[in-house]
Amino acid sequence: MYYEPMTTPTAQLQEAVNNAGTFFQDLYLEYINDYLTITNFALDKRITEKQARQQVEIGRKIHNQRTGK
């Protein structure tokens, strides 16, 4: 019988961080590819412009780090 190896709390935490990073990177890429203004992005996401700017900036930093830019 095969059992999945148990993941450590550290591995689980790293996976959660990676997933969050991917979420913000995807938001950034969606903004870059699909929107002309942060206002329209915020309206579509039903968040404030300040939140939209913050999320896009986080995603930009993650994207640049992951792609070496």
C-alpha positions in Angstrom: 0.0 0.0 0.0 1.3 3.5 -0.9 1.1 6.4 1.5 1.7 10.0 0.5 4.7 11.4 2.3 3.7 13.6 5.2 4.3 17.3 4.6 6.0 19.3 7.3 4.4 22.5 8.5 7.3 24.3 6.9 6.5 22.7 3.5 2.8 23.6 4.0 3.7 27.2 4.8 6.0 27.4 1.7 3.2 26.0 -0.5 0.8 28.6 0.9 3.3 31.4 0.2 3.9 30.2 -3.3 0.1 30.0 -3.9 -0.4 33.6 -2.7 2.5 34.7 -4.9 0.9 33.1 -7.9 -2.4 34.7 -7.1 -0.9 38.2 -7.0 1.3 37.5 -10.1 -1.8 36.4 -12.0 -3.6 39.6 -10.9 -0.7 41.7 -12.1 -0.6 40.0 -15.5 -4.4 40.3 -15.9 -4.1 44.0 -15.2 -1.3 44.5 -17.7 -3.0 42.4 -20.4 -6.7 43.3 -20.0 -7.0 46.8 -18.5 -6.2 50.3 -19.5 -6.7 51.9 -16.1 -6.5 51.0 -12.5 -10.0 52.4 -12.0 -11.6 49.9 -14.4 -9.6 47.0 -12.8 -10.8 48.1 -9.3 -14.4 48.3 -10.5 -14.3 44.9 -12.1 -12.7 43.4 -9.0 -15.1 45.3 -6.6 -12.2 46.7 -4.6 -11.0 50.2 -4.0 -8.4 51.9 -6.3 -6.0 51.9 -3.4 -6.4 48.1 -2.9 -6.1 47.6 -6.7 -2.8 49.6 -6.8 -1.5 47.7 -3.8 -2.4 44.3 -5.3 -0.9 45.1 -8.7 2.3 46.4 -7.1 2.7 43.2 -5.0 2.0 41.1 -8.2 4.5 43.2 -10.2 7.3 42.7 -7.6 6.6 38.9 -7.4 6.5 38.7 -11.2 9.8 40.6 -11.6 11.5 38.4 -8.9 10.3 35.2 -10.6 11.2 36.3 -14.1 14.5 37.9 -13.2 13.5 41.4 -14.4 
